[in-house]
Amino acid sequence: MLGQRWQELLQQLAGRHPGFIRRAEGDGLLGTLLFYDADQAVAFCRMMNEQYRIDVSAQTYKADCPPAALTKLPLIASEKLLEFIADKMEKALAAF
């Protein structure tokens, strides 16, 4: 159930920021925001890590894949944690 909720939150983020994010993908607590621009993906991940201390990894090195921000949430995550992370992601995206 929490994995489904995480995917819903990522889809909502992607829907609110179509200028930066192509789409959200993932399964359960593994999620990806696919960006149009590699520099934006890196800046987003850097902000999540440095400002909010939330581990989000940038994947920008594969020529045949769009730039991505990868999340791997722990199995012990709570709905409160999912909402907290999604809120910080929203704030990071709003800073662009």
Secondary structure, 3 states (H helix, E strand, C coil): CHHHHHHHHHHHHHHHCCCCEEEEEEECCEEEEEECCHHHHHHHHHHHHHCCCCCCEEECCCCCCCCEEEEECCCCCCHHHHHHHHHHHHHHHHCC
